Amino acid sequence: MEYEIKNVINMTWPTLVIVLSIIIILRVTYIFKNERRSVVLHEELFDLLFLAYLIVLFQLVTSQDLPGGGTNFMPFKEILRYDYGTKSFYKQVFGNMLMFVPLGYYATSYCKIKNLGTITIISLLASSVIETVQHFIGRTFDIDDIILNVVGGIIGFVLYISLSAIKKHLPRFMQKDWIYNILSLAIIALIVLYIVKVY
């Protein structure tokens, strides 16, 4: 697992540094030029994390498959090919679901989605685009990947709705922006420390 994370870091860090630096420079310039005083740090960090996620996702879905890949239009064929509990099973099944959880979470937050149908369609369209592009760059088109990605998007939706409901029942002082600013900075610090440890 750590080898795979290190591999992803090696692939993505130059793009992440360049793109995120430019976005941060532009965003800070925009805020100061337009004299916006109501900037919410955790919302800005949330948007940056989603952008970083998209860059990592791009690298993951466009890197080359191992030889022997093909096209699969039969639902559950690839999922059932792996023995339950094996490394390949977890990588294929849970990996494809986890890959779309951030998309489902962010889309629900950004678009203020209230129903399952909308996030299902968004996840289905996004995953279909990825699988179609993969087909044309020499990778595989797999209907099972689409199914698992959609499940991941739905999990992200449920996670956002659940956390929002919990937030409404928290004491008032725990709903303040400064609490979420500190929490966001702590999460980013943990991510950076983990990357440094793995790398």
GITACOR-V104226 format. One record per run of one state. SS is the DSSP state (A for helix, B for strand, O for the rest). FROM is the first residue (numbers start at 1). TO is the last residue. If there is no record, write none. Layout:
BEGIN
SS:FROM:TO
SS:FROM:TO
END
This chain:
BEGIN
O:1:1
A:2:33
O:34:40
A:41:62
O:63:70
B:71:72
O:73:78
A:79:81
O:82:86
A:87:111
O:112:115
A:116:136
O:137:140
B:141:142
A:143:168
O:169:171
A:172:175
O:176:176
A:177:198
O:199:199
END
